[in-house]
Each structure stands twice: as C-alpha cells, then as structure tokens.
Amino acid sequence: MEDKKNLLLNRREIKLIFKDSYGKIKRSEALEAIANFLKLDKNKLFLIKIEGKRGSKDALALCYYYENIEDAKRQLPRGKRQ
C-alpha cells in the first residue's frame, strides 16, 4: 500500500494491491473494500484504474480521496466520478 498526500491538488493518492484478483474483482467491489480497509467515506473516494502486470494475477488499484467533492468535480473527467 502507498498513500501520498498531494497538497497541490488537495487529495490523497492511494495505491493498493489485490492479491490474485486481476480479472475477478469488480470496480464497485474494489472501491467498497478500499473504503472499508482505510475507513474512508466511499462518496469521496474515486477509483481511477485497476491494472495488472504480465505474469501476475495481482491487481494494482489507484484511488484518489478528496476532502472536498468540488475539487473532485473540477479535476476528474465525468467518467471517473462514478
């Protein structure tokens, strides 16, 4: 797990690895699992991408957590806002 605070864009950038989950986990399930694991508000957490690497069954998830929803609306494209 990697958790960085981006002060310029006013968000947390979170990277997590789901073991043996690539191709099996849905975006909604991943978002719910991350929100529960980190005890964050699911409405302020945005799943940007889930990717895998060749030869591995692990899924790498990238999420952004915004304290202010207005910042998310300004920075993210409509498709990523759920």
Backbone hydrogen bonds in HBPLUS format (Angstrom, degrees):
<---DONOR---> <-ACCEPTOR-->    atom                        ^
c    i                          cat <-CA-CA->   ^        H-A-AA   ^      H-
h    n   atom  resd res      DA  || num        DHA   H-A  angle D-A-AA Bond
n    s   type  num  typ     dist DA aas  dist angle  dist       angle   num
A0002-GLU N   A0015-LYS O   2.88 MM  13  5.03 155.1  1.94 146.6 151.4     1
A0015-LYS N   A0002-GLU O   2.81 MM  13  5.03 160.7  1.85 150.4 155.6     2
A0004-LYS N   A0013-GLU O   2.93 MM   9  5.16 169.6  1.94 147.4 150.5     3
A0013-GLU N   A0004-LYS O   2.75 MM   9  5.16 161.3  1.79 151.7 158.3     4
A0006-ASN N   A0011-ARG O   2.75 MM   5  5.35 163.7  1.77 170.9 176.7     5
A0010-ASN N   A0006-ASN O   2.88 MM   4  5.73 112.1  2.35 137.2 155.1     6
A0011-ARG N   A0006-ASN O   3.15 MM   5  5.35 157.8  2.20 140.7 146.9     7
A0012-ARG N   A0065-TYR O   2.91 MM  53  5.01 161.5  1.94 142.5 148.7     8
A0065-TYR N   A0012-ARG O   2.90 MM  53  5.01 157.2  1.95 142.3 149.0     9
A0014-ILE N   A0063-CYS O   2.87 MM  49  5.10 169.6  1.88 151.5 154.7    10
A0063-CYS N   A0014-ILE O   2.82 MM  49  5.10 164.4  1.85 155.6 160.2    11
A0016-LEU N   A0061-ALA O   3.01 MM  45  5.27 155.0  2.07 143.9 151.9    12
A0061-ALA N   A0016-LEU O   2.82 MM  45  5.27 167.6  1.83 159.3 163.3    13
A0018-PHE N   A0059-ALA O   2.76 MM  41  5.05 165.4  1.78 154.1 158.8    14
A0059-ALA N   A0018-PHE O   2.92 MM  41  5.05 164.1  1.95 144.6 149.0    15
A0021-SER N   A0057-LYS O   2.97 MM  36  6.16 109.5  2.48 142.0 152.2    16
A0024-LYS N   A0021-SER O   2.89 MM   3  5.15 161.8  1.92 129.7 133.5    17
A0025-ILE N   A0021-SER O   3.17 MM   4  5.66 145.8  2.29 166.8 158.4    18
A0022-TYR N   A0057-LYS O   2.88 MM  35  5.31 168.3  1.90 153.5 150.8    19
A0030-ALA N   A0026-LYS O   2.95 MM   4  6.21 158.9  1.99 154.5 160.5    20
A0031-LEU N   A0027-ARG O   2.93 MM   4  6.11 160.9  1.97 150.4 155.4    21
A0032-GLU N   A0028-SER O   3.03 MM   4  6.17 160.0  2.07 144.3 149.5    22
A0033-ALA N   A0029-GLU O   2.94 MM   4  6.11 159.0  1.98 146.7 152.7    23
A0034-ILE N   A0030-ALA O   2.96 MM   4  6.14 160.2  2.00 151.3 156.1    24
A0035-ALA N   A0031-LEU O   3.00 MM   4  6.14 163.8  2.03 148.6 153.3    25
A0036-ASN N   A0032-GLU O   2.99 MM   4  6.15 159.2  2.03 148.1 153.6    26
A0037-PHE N   A0033-ALA O   2.91 MM   4  5.99 158.1  1.95 145.7 152.2    27
A0038-LEU N   A0034-ILE O   2.99 MM   4  6.08 165.6  2.01 153.6 156.4    28
A0039-LYS N   A0035-ALA O   2.87 MM   4  5.51 113.0  2.33 131.5 146.5    29
A0040-LEU N   A0035-ALA O   2.99 MM   5  4.90 154.2  2.06 135.9 143.6    30
A0044-LYS N   A0041-ASP O   3.15 MM   3  5.62 154.7  2.21 111.8 119.0    31
A0045-LEU N   A0042-LYS O   3.36 MM   3  5.16 162.6  2.39  98.9 103.8    32
A0066-TYR N   A0044-LYS O   3.04 MM  22  5.50 160.7  2.08 157.7 158.3    33
A0046-PHE N   A0064-TYR O   2.81 MM  18  5.21 163.8  1.83 157.1 162.6    34
A0064-TYR N   A0046-PHE O   2.85 MM  18  5.21 157.0  1.90 147.7 154.7    35
A0048-ILE N   A0062-LEU O   2.79 MM  14  5.53 154.0  1.86 152.4 160.9    36
A0049-LYS N   A0062-LEU O   3.40 MM  13  5.40 157.0  2.46 135.1 140.0    37
A0062-LEU N   A0049-LYS O   2.91 MM  13  5.40 158.9  1.96 157.7 161.9    38
A0051-GLU N   A0060-LEU O   2.89 MM   9  5.25 160.7  1.92 144.5 149.7    39
A0060-LEU N   A0051-GLU O   2.74 MM   9  5.25 175.5  1.74 163.9 164.1    40
A0056-SER N   A0053-LYS O   3.11 MM   3  5.60 151.0  2.20 141.8 138.7    41
A0071-ASP N   A0068-ASN O   3.13 MM   3  5.60 135.5  2.34 108.7 118.9    42
A0072-ALA N   A0069-ILE O   3.05 MM   3  5.10 116.4  2.47  96.1 111.5    43
A0073-LYS N   A0069-ILE O   2.99 MM   4  6.36 156.8  2.05 154.0 160.3    44
A0074-ARG N   A0070-GLU O   3.09 MM   4  6.26 148.4  2.19 141.8 149.7    45
A0075-GLN N   A0071-ASP O   3.05 MM   4  6.18 148.2  2.15 146.1 154.1    46
A0076-LEU N   A0072-ALA O   2.91 MM   4  5.65 167.4  1.93 154.1 156.6    47
A0080-LYS N   A0077-PRO O   3.09 MM   3  5.67 147.7  2.20 117.7 126.1    48
A0081-ARG N   A0078-ARG O   3.25 MM   3  5.38 158.2  2.30 105.8 112.3    49
